[in-house]
Amino acid sequence: MDETLKRYRESIDNIDAALVFMLAERFKVTQAVGEYKATHALPPADPGREESQIARLRQLASDAHLDPDFTEKFLRFIIDEVIRHHERLRDA
């Protein structure tokens, strides 16, 4: 294999691993948020918070020269998964 391509792929592999660990850490925290919401009878979703986060991260994406639409789709996927977890905690 071409050495340059090999180095690029190793970097991509490292970044992918970091993303997985960051997502795992994020979900640990959102799990705690869900437990807090469930014990305090708070709704699983907070549309105002979600919209402000999306706006903030769209701006960060733009600043980083990353497609804001892609960033929003990615974040919405994560938010939807978090809400699903929170709903399960509430219904438990």
PDB file of N, CA, C and O in Angstrom:
ATOM      1  N   MET A   1       0.847  -1.179   0.000  1.00  0.00           N
ATOM      2  CA  MET A   1       0.000   0.000   0.000  1.00  0.00           C
ATOM      3  C   MET A   1       0.892   1.241   0.000  1.00  0.00           C
ATOM      4  O   MET A   1       1.963   1.259   0.606  1.00  0.00           O
ATOM      5  N   ASP A   2       0.443   2.227  -0.662  1.00  0.00           N
ATOM      6  CA  ASP A   2       1.114   3.515  -0.731  1.00  0.00           C
ATOM      7  C   ASP A   2       1.276   4.085   0.684  1.00  0.00           C
ATOM      8  O   ASP A   2       0.307   4.125   1.442  1.00  0.00           O
ATOM      9  N   GLU A   3       2.466   4.518   1.042  1.00  0.00           N
ATOM     10  CA  GLU A   3       2.765   5.009   2.399  1.00  0.00           C
ATOM     11  C   GLU A   3       1.940   6.242   2.751  1.00  0.00           C
ATOM     12  O   GLU A   3       1.474   6.367   3.884  1.00  0.00           O
ATOM     13  N   THR A   4       1.756   7.136   1.815  1.00  0.00           N
ATOM     14  CA  THR A   4       0.961   8.345   2.081  1.00  0.00           C
ATOM     15  C   THR A   4      -0.476   7.965   2.397  1.00  0.00           C
ATOM     16  O   THR A   4      -1.053   8.450   3.370  1.00  0.00           O
ATOM     17  N   LEU A   5      -1.047   7.107   1.583  1.00  0.00           N
ATOM     18  CA  LEU A   5      -2.418   6.656   1.816  1.00  0.00           C
ATOM     19  C   LEU A   5      -2.517   5.934   3.155  1.00  0.00           C
ATOM     20  O   LEU A   5      -3.494   6.105   3.885  1.00  0.00           O
ATOM     21  N   LYS A   6      -1.527   5.143   3.472  1.00  0.00           N
ATOM     22  CA  LYS A   6      -1.514   4.425   4.748  1.00  0.00           C
ATOM     23  C   LYS A   6      -1.532   5.413   5.920  1.00  0.00           C
ATOM     24  O   LYS A   6      -2.268   5.203   6.884  1.00  0.00           O
ATOM     25  N   ARG A   7      -0.746   6.471   5.852  1.00  0.00           N
ATOM     26  CA  ARG A   7      -0.718   7.473   6.929  1.00  0.00           C
ATOM     27  C   ARG A   7      -2.061   8.195   7.051  1.00  0.00           C
ATOM     28  O   ARG A   7      -2.547   8.437   8.156  1.00  0.00           O
ATOM     29  N   TYR A   8      -2.648   8.532   5.913  1.00  0.00           N
ATOM     30  CA  TYR A   8      -3.966   9.170   5.942  1.00  0.00           C
ATOM     31  C   TYR A   8      -4.985   8.258   6.618  1.00  0.00           C
ATOM     32  O   TYR A   8      -5.767   8.691   7.465  1.00  0.00           O
ATOM     33  N   ARG A   9      -4.959   7.003   6.230  1.00  0.00           N
ATOM     34  CA  ARG A   9      -5.928   6.056   6.796  1.00  0.00           C
ATOM     35  C   ARG A   9      -5.698   5.825   8.285  1.00  0.00           C
ATOM     36  O   ARG A   9      -6.657   5.659   9.040  1.00  0.00           O
ATOM     37  N   GLU A  10      -4.460   5.814   8.709  1.00  0.00           N
ATOM     38  CA  GLU A  10      -4.175   5.694  10.146  1.00  0.00           C
ATOM     39  C   GLU A  10      -4.722   6.901  10.902  1.00  0.00           C
ATOM     40  O   GLU A  10      -5.270   6.760  11.995  1.00  0.00           O
ATOM     41  N   SER A  11      -4.572   8.078  10.319  1.00  0.00           N
ATOM     42  CA  SER A  11      -5.133   9.282  10.948  1.00  0.00           C
ATOM     43  C   SER A  11      -6.649   9.200  11.027  1.00  0.00           C
ATOM     44  O   SER A  11      -7.244   9.532  12.053  1.00  0.00           O
ATOM     45  N   ILE A  12      -7.267   8.758   9.944  1.00  0.00           N
ATOM     46  CA  ILE A  12      -8.725   8.605   9.944  1.00  0.00           C
ATOM     47  C   ILE A  12      -9.149   7.600  11.010  1.00  0.00           C
ATOM     48  O   ILE A  12     -10.121   7.836  11.727  1.00  0.00           O
ATOM     49  N   ASP A  13      -8.438   6.493  11.122  1.00  0.00           N
ATOM     50  CA  ASP A  13      -8.756   5.488  12.146  1.00  0.00           C
ATOM     51  C   ASP A  13      -8.658   6.077  13.550  1.00  0.00           C
ATOM     52  O   ASP A  13      -9.501   5.797  14.402  1.00  0.00           O
ATOM     53  N   ASN A  14      -7.643   6.884  13.790  1.00  0.00           N
ATOM     54  CA  ASN A  14      -7.477   7.521  15.099  1.00  0.00           C
ATOM     55  C   ASN A  14      -8.606   8.506  15.380  1.00  0.00           C
ATOM     56  O   ASN A  14      -9.128   8.560  16.493  1.00  0.00           O
ATOM     57  N   ILE A  15      -8.974   9.271  14.382  1.00  0.00           N
ATOM     58  CA  ILE A  15     -10.068  10.235  14.545  1.00  0.00           C
ATOM     59  C   ILE A  15     -11.376   9.494  14.805  1.00  0.00           C
ATOM     60  O   ILE A  15     -12.150   9.892  15.675  1.00  0.00           O
ATOM     61  N   ASP A  16     -11.630   8.413  14.054  1.00  0.00           N
ATOM     62  CA  ASP A  16     -12.847   7.623  14.272  1.00  0.00           C
ATOM     63  C   ASP A  16     -12.902   7.071  15.692  1.00  0.00           C
ATOM     64  O   ASP A  16     -13.960   7.075  16.322  1.00  0.00           O
ATOM     65  N   ALA A  17     -11.774   6.602  16.191  1.00  0.00           N
ATOM     66  CA  ALA A  17     -11.729   6.085  17.563  1.00  0.00           C
ATOM     67  C   ALA A  17     -12.042   7.201  18.552  1.00  0.00           C
ATOM     68  O   ALA A  17     -12.794   6.995  19.505  1.00  0.00           O
ATOM     69  N   ALA A  18     -11.472   8.375  18.334  1.00  0.00           N
ATOM     70  CA  ALA A  18     -11.736   9.508  19.224  1.00  0.00           C
ATOM     71  C   ALA A  18     -13.209   9.885  19.189  1.00  0.00           C
ATOM     72  O   ALA A  18     -13.792  10.192  20.229  1.00  0.00           O
ATOM     73  N   LEU A  19     -13.818   9.866  18.007  1.00  0.00           N
ATOM     74  CA  LEU A  19     -15.244  10.172  17.895  1.00  0.00           C
ATOM     75  C   LEU A  19     -16.085   9.188  18.692  1.00  0.00           C
ATOM     76  O   LEU A  19     -17.023   9.590  19.381  1.00  0.00           O
ATOM     77  N   VAL A  20     -15.763   7.913  18.606  1.00  0.00           N
ATOM     78  CA  VAL A  20     -16.513   6.891  19.344  1.00  0.00           C
ATOM     79  C   VAL A  20     -16.401   7.140  20.848  1.00  0.00           C
ATOM     80  O   VAL A  20     -17.402   7.080  21.562  1.00  0.00           O
ATOM     81  N   PHE A  21     -15.202   7.416  21.326  1.00  0.00           N
ATOM     82  CA  PHE A  21     -15.028   7.661  22.756  1.00  0.00           C
ATOM     83  C   PHE A  21     -15.716   8.951  23.194  1.00  0.00           C
ATOM     84  O   PHE A  21     -16.261   9.017  24.296  1.00  0.00           O
ATOM     85  N   MET A  22     -15.697   9.974  22.347  1.00  0.00           N
ATOM     86  CA  MET A  22     -16.397  11.215  22.675  1.00  0.00           C
ATOM     87  C   MET A  22     -17.908  10.994  22.732  1.00  0.00           C
ATOM     88  O   MET A  22     -18.584  11.507  23.624  1.00  0.00           O
ATOM     89  N   LEU A  23     -18.431  10.229  21.776  1.00  0.00           N
ATOM     90  CA  LEU A  23     -19.864   9.920  21.809  1.00  0.00           C
ATOM     91  C   LEU A  23     -20.228   9.106  23.044  1.00  0.00           C
ATOM     92  O   LEU A  23     -21.267   9.336  23.661  1.00  0.00           O
ATOM     93  N   ALA A  24     -19.378   8.163  23.399  1.00  0.00           N
ATOM     94  CA  ALA A  24     -19.640   7.363  24.603  1.00  0.00           C
ATOM     95  C   ALA A  24     -19.675   8.261  25.832  1.00  0.00           C
ATOM     96  O   ALA A  24     -20.544   8.097  26.688  1.00  0.00           O
ATOM     97  N   GLU A  25     -18.761   9.193  25.933  1.00  0.00           N
ATOM     98  CA  GLU A  25     -18.737  10.113  27.072  1.00  0.00           C
ATOM     99  C   GLU A  25     -19.971  11.005  27.068  1.00  0.00           C
ATOM    100  O   GLU A  25     -20.562  11.262  28.117  1.00  0.00           O
ATOM    101  N   ARG A  26     -20.357  11.475  25.890  1.00  0.00           N
ATOM    102  CA  ARG A  26     -21.543  12.322  25.786  1.00  0.00           C
ATOM    103  C   ARG A  26     -22.779  11.558  26.247  1.00  0.00           C
ATOM    104  O   ARG A  26     -23.616  12.103  26.967  1.00  0.00           O
ATOM    105  N   PHE A  27     -22.895  10.298  25.834  1.00  0.00           N
ATOM    106  CA  PHE A  27     -24.066   9.510  26.219  1.00  0.00           C
ATOM    107  C   PHE A  27     -24.054   9.166  27.711  1.00  0.00           C
ATOM    108  O   PHE A  27     -25.121   9.002  28.301  1.00  0.00           O
ATOM    109  N   LYS A  28     -22.895   9.054  28.327  1.00  0.00           N
ATOM    110  CA  LYS A  28     -22.851   8.870  29.786  1.00  0.00           C
ATOM    111  C   LYS A  28     -23.469  10.079  30.480  1.00  0.00           C
ATOM    112  O   LYS A  28     -24.240   9.935  31.429  1.00  0.00           O
ATOM    113  N   VAL A  29     -23.126  11.260  30.002  1.00  0.00           N
ATOM    114  CA  VAL A  29     -23.653  12.484  30.616  1.00  0.00           C
ATOM    115  C   VAL A  29     -25.146  12.626  30.326  1.00  0.00           C
ATOM    116  O   VAL A  29     -25.920  12.965  31.221  1.00  0.00           O
ATOM    117  N   THR A  30     -25.557  12.368  29.084  1.00  0.00           N
ATOM    118  CA  THR A  30     -26.980  12.498  28.784  1.00  0.00           C
ATOM    119  C   THR A  30     -27.808  11.439  29.507  1.00  0.00           C
ATOM    120  O   THR A  30     -28.984  11.664  29.792  1.00  0.00           O
ATOM    121  N   GLN A  31     -27.216  10.301  29.803  1.00  0.00           N
ATOM    122  CA  GLN A  31     -27.903   9.285  30.613  1.00  0.00           C
ATOM    123  C   GLN A  31     -28.175   9.845  32.010  1.00  0.00           C
ATOM    124  O   GLN A  31     -29.261   9.660  32.560  1.00  0.00           O
ATOM    125  N   ALA A  32     -27.191  10.523  32.573  1.00  0.00           N
ATOM    126  CA  ALA A  32     -27.373  11.143  33.891  1.00  0.00           C
ATOM    127  C   ALA A  32     -28.442  12.228  33.820  1.00  0.00           C
ATOM    128  O   ALA A  32     -29.246  12.366  34.742  1.00  0.00           O
ATOM    129  N   VAL A  33     -28.457  12.990  32.750  1.00  0.00           N
ATOM    130  CA  VAL A  33     -29.495  14.017  32.568  1.00  0.00           C
ATOM    131  C   VAL A  33     -30.862  13.344  32.516  1.00  0.00           C
ATOM    132  O   VAL A  33     -31.812  13.813  33.143  1.00  0.00           O
ATOM    133  N   GLY A  34     -30.964  12.249  31.771  1.00  0.00           N
ATOM    134  CA  GLY A  34     -32.236  11.536  31.672  1.00  0.00           C
ATOM    135  C   GLY A  34     -32.717  11.014  33.006  1.00  0.00           C
ATOM    136  O   GLY A  34     -33.907  11.085  33.314  1.00  0.00           O
ATOM    137  N   GLU A  35     -31.799  10.491  33.800  1.00  0.00           N
ATOM    138  CA  GLU A  35     -32.162  10.015  35.136  1.00  0.00           C
ATOM    139  C   GLU A  35     -32.636  11.173  36.008  1.00  0.00           C
ATOM    140  O   GLU A  35     -33.608  11.040  36.751  1.00  0.00           O
ATOM    141  N   TYR A  36     -31.955  12.292  35.915  1.00  0.00           N
ATOM    142  CA  TYR A  36     -32.358  13.487  36.677  1.00  0.00           C
ATOM    143  C   TYR A  36     -33.762  13.928  36.255  1.00  0.00           C
ATOM    144  O   TYR A  36     -34.624  14.184  37.096  1.00  0.00           O
ATOM    145  N   LYS A  37     -33.975  14.010  34.940  1.00  0.00           N
ATOM    146  CA  LYS A  37     -35.291  14.415  34.440  1.00  0.00           C
ATOM    147  C   LYS A  37     -36.375  13.450  34.915  1.00  0.00           C
ATOM    148  O   LYS A  37     -37.455  13.880  35.322  1.00  0.00           O
ATOM    149  N   ALA A  38     -36.092  12.152  34.866  1.00  0.00           N
ATOM    150  CA  ALA A  38     -37.087  11.156  35.265  1.00  0.00           C
ATOM    151  C   ALA A  38     -37.439  11.290  36.742  1.00  0.00           C
ATOM    152  O   ALA A  38     -38.610  11.181  37.106  1.00  0.00           O
ATOM    153  N   THR A  39     -36.446  11.523  37.599  1.00  0.00           N
ATOM    154  CA  THR A  39     -36.720  11.622  39.032  1.00  0.00           C
ATOM    155  C   THR A  39     -37.338  12.958  39.428  1.00  0.00           C
ATOM    156  O   THR A  39     -37.893  13.087  40.519  1.00  0.00           O
ATOM    157  N   HIS A  40     -37.243  13.957  38.542  1.00  0.00           N
ATOM    158  CA  HIS A  40     -37.810  15.273  38.843  1.00  0.00           C
ATOM    159  C   HIS A  40     -39.022  15.593  37.957  1.00  0.00           C
ATOM    160  O   HIS A  40     -39.440  16.746  37.855  1.00  0.00           O
ATOM    161  N   ALA A  41     -39.572  14.565  37.327  1.00  0.00           N
ATOM    162  CA  ALA A  41     -40.777  14.698  36.491  1.00  0.00           C
ATOM    163  C   ALA A  41     -40.634  15.779  35.422  1.00  0.00           C
ATOM    164  O   ALA A  41     -41.577  16.518  35.142  1.00  0.00           O
ATOM    165  N   LEU A  42     -39.450  15.861  34.832  1.00  0.00           N
ATOM    166  CA  LEU A  42     -39.209  16.807  33.744  1.00  0.00           C
ATOM    167  C   LEU A  42     -39.408  16.093  32.413  1.00  0.00           C
ATOM    168  O   LEU A  42     -39.182  14.886  32.325  1.00  0.00           O
ATOM    169  N   PRO A  43     -39.824  16.814  31.380  1.00  0.00           N
ATOM    170  CA  PRO A  43     -40.055  16.161  30.082  1.00  0.00           C
ATOM    171  C   PRO A  43     -38.746  15.656  29.465  1.00  0.00           C
ATOM    172  O   PRO A  43     -37.688  16.250  29.672  1.00  0.00           O
ATOM    173  N   PRO A  44     -38.825  14.566  28.712  1.00  0.00           N
ATOM    174  CA  PRO A  44     -37.624  14.006  28.087  1.00  0.00           C
ATOM    175  C   PRO A  44     -36.972  14.951  27.074  1.00  0.00           C
ATOM    176  O   PRO A  44     -35.753  14.942  26.908  1.00  0.00           O
ATOM    177  N   ALA A  45     -37.780  15.757  26.406  1.00  0.00           N
ATOM    178  CA  ALA A  45     -37.266  16.660  25.379  1.00  0.00           C
ATOM    179  C   ALA A  45     -37.343  18.106  25.857  1.00  0.00           C
ATOM    180  O   ALA A  45     -38.205  18.464  26.659  1.00  0.00           O
ATOM    181  N   ASP A  46     -36.440  18.919  25.358  1.00  0.00           N
ATOM    182  CA  ASP A  46     -36.434  20.353  25.633  1.00  0.00           C
ATOM    183  C   ASP A  46     -36.209  21.066  24.301  1.00  0.00           C
ATOM    184  O   ASP A  46     -35.077  21.404  23.956  1.00  0.00           O
ATOM    185  N   PRO A  47     -37.300  21.292  23.550  1.00  0.00           N
ATOM    186  CA  PRO A  47     -37.162  21.853  22.204  1.00  0.00           C
ATOM    187  C   PRO A  47     -36.391  23.176  22.147  1.00  0.00           C
ATOM    188  O   PRO A  47     -35.648  23.411  21.194  1.00  0.00           O
ATOM    189  N   GLY A  48     -36.554  24.027  23.135  1.00  0.00           N
ATOM    190  CA  GLY A  48     -35.821  25.292  23.151  1.00  0.00           C
ATOM    191  C   GLY A  48     -34.322  25.073  23.241  1.00  0.00           C
ATOM    192  O   GLY A  48     -33.551  25.697  22.513  1.00  0.00           O
ATOM    193  N   ARG A  49     -33.915  24.187  24.132  1.00  0.00           N
ATOM    194  CA  ARG A  49     -32.495  23.849  24.280  1.00  0.00           C
ATOM    195  C   ARG A  49     -31.959  23.208  22.998  1.00  0.00           C
ATOM    196  O   ARG A  49     -30.856  23.520  22.551  1.00  0.00           O
ATOM    197  N   GLU A  50     -32.749  22.317  22.421  1.00  0.00           N
ATOM    198  CA  GLU A  50     -32.322  21.638  21.197  1.00  0.00           C
ATOM    199  C   GLU A  50     -32.086  22.643  20.076  1.00  0.00           C
ATOM    200  O   GLU A  50     -31.074  22.573  19.379  1.00  0.00           O
ATOM    201  N   GLU A  51     -33.012  23.569  19.904  1.00  0.00           N
ATOM    202  CA  GLU A  51     -32.880  24.552  18.828  1.00  0.00           C
ATOM    203  C   GLU A  51     -31.681  25.476  19.052  1.00  0.00           C
ATOM    204  O   GLU A  51     -30.968  25.811  18.107  1.00  0.00           O
ATOM    205  N   SER A  52     -31.462  25.887  20.305  1.00  0.00           N
ATOM    206  CA  SER A  52     -30.307  26.761  20.560  1.00  0.00           C
ATOM    207  C   SER A  52     -28.993  26.005  20.343  1.00  0.00           C
ATOM    208  O   SER A  52     -28.021  26.574  19.846  1.00  0.00           O
ATOM    209  N   GLN A  53     -28.968  24.727  20.715  1.00  0.00           N
ATOM    210  CA  GLN A  53     -27.769  23.917  20.484  1.00  0.00           C
ATOM    211  C   GLN A  53     -27.510  23.749  18.988  1.00  0.00           C
ATOM    212  O   GLN A  53     -26.373  23.860  18.530  1.00  0.00           O
ATOM    213  N   ILE A  54     -28.561  23.483  18.240  1.00  0.00           N
ATOM    214  CA  ILE A  54     -28.396  23.320  16.800  1.00  0.00           C
ATOM    215  C   ILE A  54     -27.887  24.617  16.180  1.00  0.00           C
ATOM    216  O   ILE A  54     -26.973  24.589  15.356  1.00  0.00           O
ATOM    217  N   ALA A  55     -28.461  25.739  16.561  1.00  0.00           N
ATOM    218  CA  ALA A  55     -27.998  27.022  16.021  1.00  0.00           C
ATOM    219  C   ALA A  55     -26.531  27.257  16.389  1.00  0.00           C
ATOM    220  O   ALA A  55     -25.737  27.681  15.548  1.00  0.00           O
ATOM    221  N   ARG A  56     -26.179  26.985  17.632  1.00  0.00           N
ATOM    222  CA  ARG A  56     -24.792  27.180  18.083  1.00  0.00           C
ATOM    223  C   ARG A  56     -23.837  26.282  17.303  1.00  0.00           C
ATOM    224  O   ARG A  56     -22.777  26.730  16.867  1.00  0.00           O
ATOM    225  N   LEU A  57     -24.211  25.014  17.129  1.00  0.00           N
ATOM    226  CA  LEU A  57     -23.326  24.085  16.441  1.00  0.00           C
ATOM    227  C   LEU A  57     -23.296  24.310  14.934  1.00  0.00           C
ATOM    228  O   LEU A  57     -22.290  24.016  14.289  1.00  0.00           O
ATOM    229  N   ARG A  58     -24.367  24.820  14.371  1.00  0.00           N
ATOM    230  CA  ARG A  58     -24.324  25.208  12.953  1.00  0.00           C
ATOM    231  C   ARG A  58     -23.305  26.333  12.761  1.00  0.00           C
ATOM    232  O   ARG A  58     -22.552  26.336  11.787  1.00  0.00           O
ATOM    233  N   GLN A  59     -23.288  27.280  13.687  1.00  0.00           N
ATOM    234  CA  GLN A  59     -22.324  28.376  13.583  1.00  0.00           C
ATOM    235  C   GLN A  59     -20.896  27.856  13.750  1.00  0.00           C
ATOM    236  O   GLN A  59     -19.995  28.252  13.011  1.00  0.00           O
ATOM    237  N   LEU A  60     -20.695  26.965  14.727  1.00  0.00           N
ATOM    238  CA  LEU A  60     -19.368  26.364  14.905  1.00  0.00           C
ATOM    239  C   LEU A  60     -18.938  25.613  13.650  1.00  0.00           C
ATOM    240  O   LEU A  60     -17.781  25.698  13.237  1.00  0.00           O
ATOM    241  N   ALA A  61     -19.862  24.884  13.049  1.00  0.00           N
ATOM    242  CA  ALA A  61     -19.555  24.144  11.822  1.00  0.00           C
ATOM    243  C   ALA A  61     -19.145  25.106  10.718  1.00  0.00           C
ATOM    244  O   ALA A  61     -18.158  24.883  10.018  1.00  0.00           O
ATOM    245  N   SER A  62     -19.897  26.157  10.576  1.00  0.00           N
ATOM    246  CA  SER A  62     -19.569  27.148   9.554  1.00  0.00           C
ATOM    247  C   SER A  62     -18.183  27.739   9.801  1.00  0.00           C
ATOM    248  O   SER A  62     -17.393  27.887   8.868  1.00  0.00           O
ATOM    249  N   ASP A  63     -17.893  28.072  11.042  1.00  0.00           N
ATOM    250  CA  ASP A  63     -16.576  28.618  11.400  1.00  0.00           C
ATOM    251  C   ASP A  63     -15.454  27.628  11.096  1.00  0.00           C
ATOM    252  O   ASP A  63     -14.336  28.022  10.763  1.00  0.00           O
ATOM    253  N   ALA A  64     -15.767  26.331  11.216  1.00  0.00           N
ATOM    254  CA  ALA A  64     -14.775  25.275  10.989  1.00  0.00           C
ATOM    255  C   ALA A  64     -14.752  24.804   9.530  1.00  0.00           C
ATOM    256  O   ALA A  64     -14.045  23.855   9.193  1.00  0.00           O
ATOM    257  N   HIS A  65     -15.530  25.473   8.665  1.00  0.00           N
ATOM    258  CA  HIS A  65     -15.617  25.102   7.246  1.00  0.00           C
ATOM    259  C   HIS A  65     -16.171  23.693   7.059  1.00  0.00           C
ATOM    260  O   HIS A  65     -15.733  22.939   6.190  1.00  0.00           O
ATOM    261  N   LEU A  66     -17.152  23.363   7.906  1.00  0.00           N
ATOM    262  CA  LEU A  66     -17.874  22.100   7.815  1.00  0.00           C
ATOM    263  C   LEU A  66     -19.310  22.435   7.434  1.00  0.00           C
ATOM    264  O   LEU A  66     -19.860  23.435   7.895  1.00  0.00           O
ATOM    265  N   ASP A  67     -19.903  21.623   6.614  1.00  0.00           N
ATOM    266  CA  ASP A  67     -21.258  21.860   6.148  1.00  0.00           C
ATOM    267  C   ASP A  67     -22.235  21.918   7.334  1.00  0.00           C
ATOM    268  O   ASP A  67     -22.424  20.911   8.016  1.00  0.00           O
ATOM    269  N   PRO A  68     -22.858  23.079   7.591  1.00  0.00           N
ATOM    270  CA  PRO A  68     -23.806  23.190   8.709  1.00  0.00           C
ATOM    271  C   PRO A  68     -25.000  22.249   8.580  1.00  0.00           C
ATOM    272  O   PRO A  68     -25.521  21.772   9.588  1.00  0.00           O
ATOM    273  N   ASP A  69     -25.442  21.974   7.343  1.00  0.00           N
ATOM    274  CA  ASP A  69     -26.571  21.053   7.162  1.00  0.00           C
ATOM    275  C   ASP A  69     -26.193  19.647   7.609  1.00  0.00           C
ATOM    276  O   ASP A  69     -26.976  18.968   8.273  1.00  0.00           O
ATOM    277  N   PHE A  70     -24.986  19.211   7.242  1.00  0.00           N
ATOM    278  CA  PHE A  70     -24.509  17.901   7.695  1.00  0.00           C
ATOM    279  C   PHE A  70     -24.427  17.881   9.219  1.00  0.00           C
ATOM    280  O   PHE A  70     -24.850  16.915   9.854  1.00  0.00           O
ATOM    281  N   THR A  71     -23.892  18.930   9.792  1.00  0.00           N
ATOM    282  CA  THR A  71     -23.735  19.016  11.245  1.00  0.00           C
ATOM    283  C   THR A  71     -25.092  18.933  11.932  1.00  0.00           C
ATOM    284  O   THR A  71     -25.245  18.240  12.938  1.00  0.00           O
ATOM    285  N   GLU A  72     -26.075  19.643  11.386  1.00  0.00           N
ATOM    286  CA  GLU A  72     -27.418  19.604  11.979  1.00  0.00           C
ATOM    287  C   GLU A  72     -28.020  18.209  11.888  1.00  0.00           C
ATOM    288  O   GLU A  72     -28.618  17.732  12.852  1.00  0.00           O
ATOM    289  N   LYS A  73     -27.871  17.551  10.747  1.00  0.00           N
ATOM    290  CA  LYS A  73     -28.400  16.181  10.607  1.00  0.00           C
ATOM    291  C   LYS A  73     -27.755  15.244  11.622  1.00  0.00           C
ATOM    292  O   LYS A  73     -28.432  14.428  12.248  1.00  0.00           O
ATOM    293  N   PHE A  74     -26.455  15.369  11.774  1.00  0.00           N
ATOM    294  CA  PHE A  74     -25.718  14.534  12.723  1.00  0.00           C
ATOM    295  C   PHE A  74     -26.200  14.805  14.148  1.00  0.00           C
ATOM    296  O   PHE A  74     -26.459  13.872  14.908  1.00  0.00           O
ATOM    297  N   LEU A  75     -26.321  16.084  14.506  1.00  0.00           N
ATOM    298  CA  LEU A  75     -26.757  16.445  15.853  1.00  0.00           C
ATOM    299  C   LEU A  75     -28.202  16.022  16.094  1.00  0.00           C
ATOM    300  O   LEU A  75     -28.525  15.541  17.180  1.00  0.00           O
ATOM    301  N   ARG A  76     -29.061  16.188  15.121  1.00  0.00           N
ATOM    302  CA  ARG A  76     -30.462  15.773  15.293  1.00  0.00           C
ATOM    303  C   ARG A  76     -30.558  14.260  15.520  1.00  0.00           C
ATOM    304  O   ARG A  76     -31.379  13.801  16.314  1.00  0.00           O
ATOM    305  N   PHE A  77     -29.729  13.496  14.830  1.00  0.00           N
ATOM    306  CA  PHE A  77     -29.698  12.052  15.041  1.00  0.00           C
ATOM    307  C   PHE A  77     -29.332  11.747  16.499  1.00  0.00           C
ATOM    308  O   PHE A  77     -29.961  10.903  17.136  1.00  0.00           O
ATOM    309  N   ILE A  78     -28.325  12.428  17.013  1.00  0.00           N
ATOM    310  CA  ILE A  78     -27.889  12.226  18.402  1.00  0.00           C
ATOM    311  C   ILE A  78     -28.988  12.664  19.364  1.00  0.00           C
ATOM    312  O   ILE A  78     -29.305  11.946  20.311  1.00  0.00           O
ATOM    313  N   ILE A  79     -29.565  13.828  19.129  1.00  0.00           N
ATOM    314  CA  ILE A  79     -30.628  14.334  20.008  1.00  0.00           C
ATOM    315  C   ILE A  79     -31.802  13.365  20.032  1.00  0.00           C
ATOM    316  O   ILE A  79     -32.338  13.066  21.099  1.00  0.00           O
ATOM    317  N   ASP A  80     -32.202  12.875  18.870  1.00  0.00           N
ATOM    318  CA  ASP A  80     -33.326  11.929  18.820  1.00  0.00           C
ATOM    319  C   ASP A  80     -33.027  10.670  19.626  1.00  0.00           C
ATOM    320  O   ASP A  80     -33.903  10.141  20.310  1.00  0.00           O
ATOM    321  N   GLU A  81     -31.800  10.198  19.544  1.00  0.00           N
ATOM    322  CA  GLU A  81     -31.411   9.003  20.311  1.00  0.00           C
ATOM    323  C   GLU A  81     -31.434   9.296  21.810  1.00  0.00           C
ATOM    324  O   GLU A  81     -31.892   8.467  22.596  1.00  0.00           O
ATOM    325  N   VAL A  82     -30.950  10.456  22.203  1.00  0.00           N
ATOM    326  CA  VAL A  82     -30.953  10.848  23.619  1.00  0.00           C
ATOM    327  C   VAL A  82     -32.391  10.929  24.139  1.00  0.00           C
ATOM    328  O   VAL A  82     -32.691  10.428  25.223  1.00  0.00           O
ATOM    329  N   ILE A  83     -33.267  11.553  23.373  1.00  0.00           N
ATOM    330  CA  ILE A  83     -34.671  11.673  23.791  1.00  0.00           C
ATOM    331  C   ILE A  83     -35.297  10.286  23.936  1.00  0.00           C
ATOM    332  O   ILE A  83     -36.048  10.034  24.878  1.00  0.00           O
ATOM    333  N   ARG A  84     -34.987   9.400  23.010  1.00  0.00           N
ATOM    334  CA  ARG A  84     -35.502   8.026  23.103  1.00  0.00           C
ATOM    335  C   ARG A  84     -35.059   7.376  24.407  1.00  0.00           C
ATOM    336  O   ARG A  84     -35.853   6.708  25.071  1.00  0.00           O
ATOM    337  N   HIS A  85     -33.800   7.568  24.776  1.00  0.00           N
ATOM    338  CA  HIS A  85     -33.294   7.027  26.051  1.00  0.00           C
ATOM    339  C   HIS A  85     -34.016   7.673  27.228  1.00  0.00           C
ATOM    340  O   HIS A  85     -34.379   6.988  28.185  1.00  0.00           O
ATOM    341  N   HIS A  86     -34.226   8.980  27.164  1.00  0.00           N
ATOM    342  CA  HIS A  86     -34.908   9.680  28.257  1.00  0.00           C
ATOM    343  C   HIS A  86     -36.351   9.205  28.403  1.00  0.00           C
ATOM    344  O   HIS A  86     -36.852   9.063  29.518  1.00  0.00           O
ATOM    345  N   GLU A  87     -37.006   8.963  27.292  1.00  0.00           N
ATOM    346  CA  GLU A  87     -38.386   8.462  27.352  1.00  0.00           C
ATOM    347  C   GLU A  87     -38.435   7.084  28.012  1.00  0.00           C
ATOM    348  O   GLU A  87     -39.338   6.799  28.798  1.00  0.00           O
ATOM    349  N   ARG A  88     -37.461   6.230  27.688  1.00  0.00           N
ATOM    350  CA  ARG A  88     -37.411   4.904  28.329  1.00  0.00           C
ATOM    351  C   ARG A  88     -37.224   5.036  29.832  1.00  0.00           C
ATOM    352  O   ARG A  88     -37.849   4.312  30.607  1.00  0.00           O
ATOM    353  N   LEU A  89     -36.360   5.963  30.244  1.00  0.00           N
ATOM    354  CA  LEU A  89     -36.141   6.163  31.683  1.00  0.00           C
ATOM    355  C   LEU A  89     -37.413   6.669  32.365  1.00  0.00           C
ATOM    356  O   LEU A  89     -37.750   6.243  33.470  1.00  0.00           O
ATOM    357  N   ARG A  90     -38.099   7.566  31.702  1.00  0.00           N
ATOM    358  CA  ARG A  90     -39.333   8.118  32.265  1.00  0.00           C
ATOM    359  C   ARG A  90     -40.388   7.038  32.413  1.00  0.00           C
ATOM    360  O   ARG A  90     -41.129   7.024  33.396  1.00  0.00           O
ATOM    361  N   ASP A  91     -40.464   6.130  31.442  1.00  0.00           N
ATOM    362  CA  ASP A  91     -41.499   5.098  31.427  1.00  0.00           C
ATOM    363  C   ASP A  91     -41.145   3.877  32.282  1.00  0.00           C
ATOM    364  O   ASP A  91     -41.965   2.980  32.482  1.00  0.00           O
ATOM    365  N   ALA A  92     -39.911   3.866  32.778  1.00  0.00           N
ATOM    366  CA  ALA A  92     -39.468   2.691  33.571  1.00  0.00           C
ATOM    367  C   ALA A  92     -40.101   2.669  34.944  1.00  0.00           C
ATOM    368  O   ALA A  92     -39.839   1.759  35.731  1.00  0.00           O
TER     369      ALA A  92
END
